[in-house]
């Protein structure tokens, strides 16, 4: 193997563009030169040793660069990021270049050993780990300070010189994926492995969860239908339904962990070692010494952050919660007004009017959720968290608490203050259905329509109306760089989380909720798939082994739903009729049942293993092997020392 | 360094005996020869490369062997077991022989670098890892089958050829330890670091927990005293006390995790890698292939074990629980009889008689606990668990459930069925105090007295009445081998667990419980120390990073105590007087408060970090360094590959 590596090499014929870098228009020549030099420079000189090619558009502008890498470079990068691949003996192992021959499908000339998503992830990782050496600033931009070890790409991004970095779509692959994903009407599973190959593990896991969750809701929906059709309101049937739901929700969350382990084992991410987390791009502070790495980097006092969190963010969140409750009270006034109106002038119009307050409230809730989301992002960013994970956790906590209250406060109020089961059922239905329609519209159809319009405009501008696959690279990049950016699975999970709340919190009052949830999720799969494939830029793959904090959020919701359902059952007239003499006995019984159910839940969660037995054995085997290898090594050293 | 290693070497002058092996009397010559040969044989030949010396007693018997090791061998063993030691730069690192010079206090001639307990742990580890090569059986004992990889020592133990292996006491060190531990009357902390050096981490951690727990109970005790002295029975004071207790119990359990992390970091066990767990000695089955190691070893079907657990053990435990409840009902009959007797013939004797049933019941409970313990051990052993950890977990679960019910069922019955707070207080006091007295007696004083008697007898037999330190090695070993074996911290933790139950479950009814607990624990520290130093054989050190399943057990108890205390407060006449009109409001309020307290508990447990910040930073630093080292290595390889 003899490949030479120089700046000129990047124009070699077999260059395959993987990632697009868009610089700001009018970026200084020296900056561009320095940046591209660093990208192609040898590893030994602190470069990334990748390939770069400027994209010359018709107008002759040169602010877009294509990044690629040689096959060898990608394989070495795969080792650096710690990719886990399948071996010839069917076990999953961390890929190393020296042991490459033992991996399934590896051949020196097989350029499909790494999926395109993996290649792009490697390039992103290499670019982000391009670090300043002795540069004090970005050449040409004295205000963009650098210090040894600072990620160059992150500084370029925060100082606005770098507009964006995104991975290129692969038109051929995308077409195939689209076809097998949602191209034909069929009943069946999604091609999760293909999705993972194209979009990476985080997104594939979201779709896996969405699909699993939808299937898991089907039993609830099936059992719920007769309750609606026959208007069953017997005590025993309700209790049965609620009990089933509560235990079922525990089971599905536990089983998901197992399914998730199976999938991520197959994808290799279950075994991937956690990488050391670098400060997030937006983090700023006075230059100091990091106690962990011993390197110079911005340091921000933890006390200052705590002050910001507890003295600003917390009061703000409380204020928002108060405001949300205030809006809720207005809704109840409206509701009362509509009821009065209906009683005064009974007509078709007036009975339709009964639904109007709920619909308005549902819309207002959605709007408030979205506005609050921006505020939460701003605040969390202002709290200046050092790590992306800590930022995400604080953001998710803020958003979850508010969305939970905003969406469910009125339902709690109706159920446990007004005791109006009829209104509860009606509100629940309106809120659930309205929010689902709004979400589907705002999330996929609107961006899709905008994207279509934009594309038409673009195509008109390019005058030649070709089909997708015939686009030249320049046209493709021009199209893609204007597409919206997919900001991760947060909103998608949040939507599912709220839906889970609608379904489980009051399930014994409105068994039909699960039916609507299933229907919504089936279309959601299609609209989300559409969104991923046609509306947004291709996102970078993110290896992940689980759905993270969302597992905890769903579990918490299922605990809360035990409490609400027990209270609802206790309040039903049928149950009340069973304890004609003493309300006290009723409440004590309900409390006892609730505690029993909670205990069963916790015991079930404890008893059901998080990983299936065969995965456990495979993991144990790997651990054993690495311990054995270590022991062998030590034995050898020991034998040598003892011989001396 | 030039040390030669042969069988004869073991008689070298600087041989320091560390571990004693006692073989059965009349063990065949060829077996002894083979076994000692394997112990001293070179590592490369599959031996343990240790030193062995037979102990010739006056009678000329030769069934006791002393095991030692050269300094170099111990250092290499320290690397094998993965000991973590302090470096010159104050960080804790896994010891390796090649990096030995970087460790604090290391010098080639400093034989105190490893503590005696560590040396003995290393020898135990090496002996247990002495594995059969191609032997089909133990020479001389055809019925004691071996297969490649089987631990020889374990087979010798199960076939009765090996009576026991125990580490020797160090009379000098023990005297020093005794003096600083309980030699003088003083108020202060225990010398935990010295205890750890002498007895190892598991025992030191138990004493650390006992001490911490005692200190943590002091605020409860201090607040509890005035309640007793002034007979406070106001509603608000009770609520305050109970609320304080509940939150306090959460805080102390969370803070313990932090303190435990600090201690085990200092001791190095927090960083120790988990070793691969071998099957426990008692495990048996048909010879098969272990799917994890790929080695031949006994295999026992998991289904058979499940059948034994669910069809035999579970019904048996339920039967025992039923029997325990039956005994409880007899106790209540007795109690009633005593009350009737007291009413008929009121006298000093009759009022004393009132306490008799409780005392009898407390004694019966203790006896039942001990009998059940044997049954549980037999059953769990019969379930044939492959791993010691799995055996321990099943045993602990069985014992905990039974002891919990056995000890607290009568109190629950009195509190929530009879609603008799006076009787509850009285029963609680009797049970707590009786069980404490019984435990102290059965655990330490009785064995101590037996041991004293035995020692006197021994000394008489040896005719020469010397003081402890003047004993010859032969005399010392003859004394120690007859001492009782310490079976681990299980019973000690169990005692603390039940005490925690007495203190927290009904704390708002009997605030004085904490006072008794503190008093008991102060003497417990002394009697346990006495037990460890004078009654039992020295136990092998066991490295551990936490108190394991006991943390979970204590946390569960503190959750249950939230529920019981809320109910107790709700039942008090003072609280009832606050809701004169509606019992319902009362119960609802109590339920609401209970849920709030539980929520606060869980949030607190979630928010308080398990490790202090500086330990977190130190751990992150180590992780970062190992990742960096890996990266450097990969970079070097990559640079080489790219150069080719």
Interface residues (C-beta under 8 A of the other chain):
Chain A: X1 X2 X3 X5 X42 X43 X44 X49 X72 X73 X76 X79 X80 X97 X98 X275 X276 X291 X292 X293 X294 X563 X583 X584 X587 X588 X591 X595 X617 X620 X621 X623 X624 X627 X628 X631 X634 X635 X637 X638 X639 X641 X642 X644
Chain B: X1 X2 X3 X5 X42 X43 X44 X49 X72 X73 X76 X79 X80 X97 X98 X275 X276 X291 X292 X293 X294 X563 X583 X584 X587 X588 X591 X595 X617 X620 X621 X623 X624 X627 X628 X631 X634 X635 X637 X638 X639 X641 X642 X644
